[in-house]
Amino acid sequence: MKGFRQTQSSLHTWTGLVVGWVLFLIFINGTAAFWREEISHWMRPELPAAATIITPADETRMMESALAALSAKAPDAASWTIIPPGSRGSGTQLVWAERAKPGERIRFRWPDATNSLWLGNDGRPVEVRETRGGDFFYRLHFDLHYMPVLWARWFVGFCSMFMLVAIVTGIITHKKIFRDFFTFRPGKGQRSWLDGHNATAVLALPFHLMITYTGLVTLMALYMPWGMLANFNDSAEFFAATQPQLPPASYAATPTPQAPIAPMLEQARALWQGGTVGGVRISNPGDAAARVQISRHLGDRVLDRSQTITFDGVTGQMLARPPHSGAGIATRDAMVGLHAGRFAPTTVRWLYFLSGLAGTAMVATGLVMWTAKRREKLPDPGRPHFGFRLVERLNVATVAGLPVGMVAMFWANRLLPVGLEGRWHAEVNAMFIAWGLCIVHAFMRPPKRGWVEQFTLCAVMLLGLPLYDQITGNGLWQHVLHGDTTRFWTDVTLWGLALSLAAIAWKVYCHKPRATARTPRASKGTALAVAGE
């Protein structure tokens, strides 16, 4: 009869394998999302360098320039939205929504060239390529793509629960895990993979527990709605009670001058006690029923809740301020804030990023260790059964192929015509097409060659990006001259990742597995199978 620790080991192994490939996607894209604003800045090379310090006066000036541009560009729009650059970005994004015709319902549409405009730091319009930037990786890690959002979030939540189970059972299973953290035995096959898996797991264990649990908390109303439904008739009533908002004002069709924005911004900053503006939305602009909503930047504090203040757009009078939050809501917001890490200064964000990379490596080494551990137990390791071969190829296609797809999206950002219609869709499609080709390649090549070739390809693509930018006149040297530290360090990070992947590819290429001769017939097959030849 199996002991408790052994049963937990089996649970740890199979929960990790069943959803391991999805967890790798979640971890690697979530890790990239910690630099979502920096990635977005890098993927919009037309914008100038990010401002190091934005004062309240600068913020007000940006808003006034944005309102003047919107008045000229979309005077009859139903709403205007202004998204300032913040301390980590550059350029102000302006988005407008057309007024719906009688009986027509306007659905949300992601900003593109037909309903948005960018302003530089000087307040002048800038033609910027259409891209989702780092926001795509952020949305992908919990909304996935090419599938309904609700289904995706349920699926991601299911996988995240498996991840939490895998972490807890992993702690129970490895009774010497902390001692093993300081032990690494290279070139020992399965033992080396286990050492690497333990090290990456223990290195950021508090982070792994926090990021997985708080990830589930972010969508707790979706996954566990029973407490909400026990006190409210439906979710709409719940959100109306916890996040009260004024009813929307009906369009009056009476042109009326708008109140100046500066006094409203001053009142908002006073209520926020020094907080910065994250966005401004004006409904019915230029109308007697105009309203102005000013939202606080989510990176100002740990609590991840946008404090929104509503003003009358004609008189400038404050109509509604953020409601007081109880301890329960504040706790939930703090957990969401810890998960997203928007509050984190640069040093803490690097810790988030490195911990995320450790989590990504933990998932990857766990997947590889599954095959390494079981190969020696096969009746004929030279001819593994279909299920084993499937797992082995999927490991290559996911752990090595998905990064290739992500880098392909960066290359599409650089190579596609700037004015291409539906450009951001083409960038995203390029990522999944490249990943799909890597999946096909993984099933066509022996595993070892698949690892080496895909890691090498990803390294070459990463190395080439800064070089291509330098050739086109927007490379490292230009970043230094213009004081663009964000793009400079992004290029340096790309090179660092490229060298890391190249080292992994070389290590796999040079690896010479030992033959384990069970029987004369299986000895040669085992050596070839472990080598992946």
N, C-alpha and C positions, 0 to 999 in steps of 0.2 A: 504494500500500500504506500502510495506516495506521501512524503512528508509535506508540511505546510510550505516550506521554502521551495521545494521542487514544483509544487502546483503553481506557486506564484511565478516561478521561472517559465513554465509553459505558457501561462497567461501573458507574461511580459513578451515572450517571443512572438506569439501569434497576434496579439493586439498591435504590436509594432509592425509586423509584416503586412497584415491585411490592409492597413491604411497608410503604410509607410511612404508610398510614392506620392500620395496626396499631401501628407505631412511635409515632405520635402519641398513641394511647391509652396505650401503655406509659409514654411520657415524662410525659404530663400527670398521670396517676394516680400514677406513682412520685414525681413532684415533690410532689404534694399529701401523699403518705404521709410525707414528712419531718416533717410536723406532725401525724401521725396521733393522737398523744395529746392535742394541743391541740384538734384537730377533734372528737375524741370528747368532750372536756370541754364544748365549745361545744354539741354536739348532745344533751347531757344537762343541761338548765338546772335540773333539780331538785337537782343536787348543789351543795354550797357551793363557795366559791372554793378554789383549790388552795393547799395549805400551802407557804410559801416554803422552810422548812427542816424536814426530818423527822429527828429524832434517833433513836438506837437505842432510847431509852426510849419514844418515840412509836411506833416500829415494833413493839415488844413489846406495848405496850398495844393497838394495833390488832389484833394476832394473838389476844390473849386475848379481846378483845371478839368477834372473828369466831368463835372456837371456841365461846364461850357461845351465840352466835346459832345456829350450826349444830347444836349439841346440842339446842336447843329446836325447830328447824325440821325437821331431817332426821336424827333419832337412829339410824334403821335403814338409812341409806344405805351403799352399798358403798364410797364414797370421798367425801372432801371436798377441795375446792380453794379456796385463799384467794389472791386476787390483790390485793396492796396498791397504793395509788395511785402510789407513786414520787414523784419530785421534780417531775414535770410534770403530774400528774393530780390527781384528787380522788375520794374515796370508795373503799371497799374492796369488791371484788366477791367474793361467795361462790357457789360452784357445787358441786352434788352430783350423784352418779350413783346411780340405783336399783340394788339388788342383783338380779342376773339369776336367773331361775328355772331349775330343772334343765333342761339341754338348750337353754337360750336364750342368745343372744349379744347383749350390749349394745353397740351401736355409738355412736360419738361423736355427740353432738348439741350444736349451738351453744346456749349459754346463753340461756334465755328466762324468762318469768315463772313457769314451772312447775318449773324446776330451778336457779334462781339468786336471789340476794338482794343488795341493795346496802346498805352501812352508810355513814353520813356520817362526818365527821372526829371526831364526838363518840361514835361507836360505836353510834348508834341507827339502826334500819332506815329507809330512805328509799325511797319509791315512785318509781322511775326509769323513764322511757319506754324501751321495747325498741328498740334501734338498734345497728347495727354500727359506727356512727361512722366515724372515720378508718381503722379496720381494714379496712373494705370497699375503700377505694381501694388500700390496701397489697396485699390479696389479688388485686384485679382486675388489677393491673399485671403479674402473672405467672401467676395461675390463671384469669384471664378469668371468665366466668360462663355459666350455662346449658349447660355442657358438661363432660364428665369431666375431672377435674383432670389426669390423666396426659396426655391428648391436648392439653390447654391448654398444659402446660409444654413439650411437644415443639414445639408450634406457636410459642410465644413464643421458645423457644431457636432455632428456625429463623430467625425474624425478627431476633433479636438478632445472629445470625451475619451476616446480610445487612447489619445496621447497622454491624458492625465492618468489613466489606468496604467499605461506603460511606464510612466515615470515613477509612480508609487510602487508598483511591483518590482521595478528595477532596483529601487532603494532596498526593498525587503530581500530581494534575491542575492544581491552582492554584499555579503556580510563584511567583506574586506575592501569595500569600494574605496574608502579614503586612503588606505594603505596602498592599494593598487594604483591610485592616482599618481603617486610618485615613482611608479615603476613602468618603464617602457622597454620592451624587448624587440628591437627591430629585426626583420628577417626571419621571424618565427612563425610565419603563416597565420593560422587561426589565433594563436596567442597574441600576435602583434595587433590584429584587428580588435581583439577584446581589450587590450591595453589602451588602444586609441579611443575605443568607444567609452571606456570608463573615464578616461581623462577628460574628454570633451563633455561628458555628462556631469562630472563632479565640478569641473572648472566653473561652470555657471549654473549649478543646480538651483540656487534660489531664483535665478532669472527664469529658468525653464518652468519651475512651478508657478511663478508669478505670471508669466506671459500666457501660459496655457489656461490657468484658472480665470484670470481677468479677461481673457479673450471670450470665454463662455459668459462672463458677467455682462459684457457689452451688449449681448443679445438675449439677456435673461427673460425679458418680457415675451420673446418669441418661443424660447425653449421651455419655459416654466410659467405659463400664464395663469395658473390656477389661483394664486394669491390675489392677482389683479381681478380676475373674474369673480372671486368671492366677495369683493367689495364694490365692484362696478359692473354695470350691465354689459359693457363692451370696452374694447381698447380705446375707442374715441373718447368715451367719457373719462377713462383713466388719464389719458394725456391732457384732456381739458382741465382736469383737477390739478395735475402735477406740473403742467406747463401752460398756464392760462394765457390766452392771447385775446386781443381785441377782435371783434368780428370785422371782416374786411369792409372797407368803405366802398359804397357803390359809386360808380363813375357818374359825375354830375354834368359832364359835357359843358362846363362853364370855364373858359380859360381864365386863370388867375395867377398873378405873379407869386413866385415861391419865396418863402422866408430864407434868409441867408443861412448857410450850413454851419458857419464858424461857431455861433453861440450854442447850437445843439451839440457840437463836438465838445465844447468846453464843459457843458453840463454832464455829458456822458463820462468824460474823464474824471470829473469831480466825484461822481457816484462810484466809479470804479477805483477811486483812490490811486490814480496814476496808470491805470490800464490803457492799452493801446487799442486802436480800432481794427477789427478784423474784417468788417464789411459794412456797406451801407446799401439799403434797398429802399427805393422810392416807388410807391404804387401810385398810379394816376398822376404822373408828373405834369406840372403845368395846369392842373385842374383844381377846382374848388375843393375837391375831396381828396387832395393829395395827402399822403402820409409818409413819414420818414422813419425807417427802422435802422438803428445803429447797433451793431453787434460787437461785442468784445472779442479780441483775438484769443483763440484757445490756448496759445502758448504762453499766456501771461501768468498762469498758475497751474497747480497740479490738477485741481478740479476741472474736469473736461465738460463744461457746460457753458454755452454761449449766452452771456448775459445781454439781453436785447432790450433796448429802450425805444419806445415809440413816441414820435412827435407829430403834431399837426403840421403838415407841410406848408400851410399858408400863414399861420400865426406863429409857428415855432414853439407853441406850448407843449409841455410834456404831457402825454396822455397815459402812458403806462411805463412802469419800471419793473426790473426783474423781481419776481416773487421771492420771498424768503424760503430757503430750502431746509427741510428737516434733516435729522441725523442720517436717516436711511438713504435719502437721495444724495446727500453729500458723500456718504461712504461709497455708494455706487459710482458717483462721478469721479471720486478719487481713484477707484480701481480702473475705470476707463482711461483716466489720465495717465496712470502708471503704464497701462498697456500701450497707449499710443505714443507716449514719450514726447508730446509736443512741447512740454514745459522745459525739456532738458537743455541746458547750455551745451556748448560744443564738447566739452570734456565728457560729460555724462552721456551725450549722444554717441560718442565713440565707444563708451563702455556698452551701451545698448547694442551697437553695431557688432562689436567683437563677440559679445555674448550670443547674439543672433547667429553669427557665423559658427560659433561653437555648437549651437543647437542644430544648425544645418548639417554640420559634420557628424554630430551624434546620430542623427537620423540616417545619414548616408553610410556610416560605418556599421550601424546596426543592420541595414539591408544587406551589405556585402558580407558581414559576419554570418548571416543566416546561410548563405551558400557555402562559405568557407567551412563552417562547422559541419554541414551535412554531406559535403562531397566525400569525405573520407569514409562515411558510413554507407555509401551506395554500394550495391552488389558489384557493379562494374562502373567505377568513376569515369572511365573513358567513354561510356555510353549512358549518360544520365537520362532519366525518364523525362517526359514532356514537361511536367510541372516544374521540375528543377530548371530545365533550359529556359522556360518562360520567365521565371523569376530572375534568372541570371541576365537575360537580355533586357528585361524591364529595368533592372538596376542600371545598366549601361545607358539606356535610353533616357532615364530620368535624371540620375546623378550627374552624368556628363552631357546629355543632350539638352536638358532644360536650360542650363547656362548658355549653351550655344544659341538657343532661341532668343534669350534675353539680350545677348550681345547683337544678334541679327537685327533686333528692333532698333538698337542704337545706330547700326549702319544704315538701316532704312531711313532713320531720321536725317542722316547726312546726305544720302544719295537721291532720295525722292525729290521731284521738283517742288519748290517752295509753294507755288500756287496750285498744286494738285488738289482737285475737289475730293472731299472725303479723305484727306491726307492721313489723319490720325487712325482711321480704320485700316488704311494700307500699312501703316507702321505695325499695328497690332497683328494684322494678318501675316506680315512677314515673320513675326516671332513664331507664330504657330505653324507656319509652313516649314520654317527651318527646323523646329522641334519635330515635326512629323517626318521630315527627311532623316533626322537623327534616329528616330524610332525604326524606320525601315533599314537604315544602315546597321543598327545594332543587331537586327535579326539576320542580316546577310553576312556578317563578319564573325569570326571567332571572338569570344569575350575579351581576351587580352588585347587583341588588335583593335576591338571596338573602343575599349578604354583609352588606349594610347592615341588613336586617331582622333577621337572626339575631344579629349582634353587638349591635344596639340592644336586642333582647329580653333578651339575657344581661346587658347593662349595667343595664337597668331592674330585672331580677330581683335582681341583686346589691345595687343601691342600696336596694331595698325591704326586704331582710332585716333590717338593723339598725333601720330605721324601724318595721317590724312588731313587733320585740321591744320597742322603746321604747313603743309603744302598749299592748302587753300587760303592761307593767310589768317587763320584764327586758331593758332596753336599756342604752345607753352610760352614762347617768346612774346607773343602779343598779349597774353594774359599778364605777364610780368610788367610789360610796358604800361598797360592800362590799369594796373592794380586790381585785376580780377582774381582775387585769391580763391574764390569758390571754384571757378573753372580750372584754375591751376592745380588745386589739390584733388579735384575730380580726375584730371588726367594722370596725376601721380598715383592715385588709388587704382585706376585702371591698369597701369603698368605693374603695380604691386600684385594685383590679382592675377595678371598674366604670368608673371614670373612664378607665382605659387602653383598655378595650374601646369605650367611647363615642368616644374620640378616633380609634380605628381606623375605626369606622363612619363618622364624619364625614369622615375623610380619603378613604375609598373613595367616599362620596357626592359629594364635591366634585371628584373626579378627572375631568379632561377629557382623554381619550386623543387623541393625534394620529392623523389618518387617514393611512394609508400607501397611496397610490394606485398599485397595480400596473397595473391596467387600469381603464378608465372604468366597467366593469360591477362590479368588485370594490371600487372606492374607497369608496362609501357603505356597503356591507356590512361592510367592514373596520372602519370607524369605529364602527358600531353594535355589532359583535361584540366589539371590545375594550372598549367601554363596558359591555357586558353588557346592553344594552337590547333 
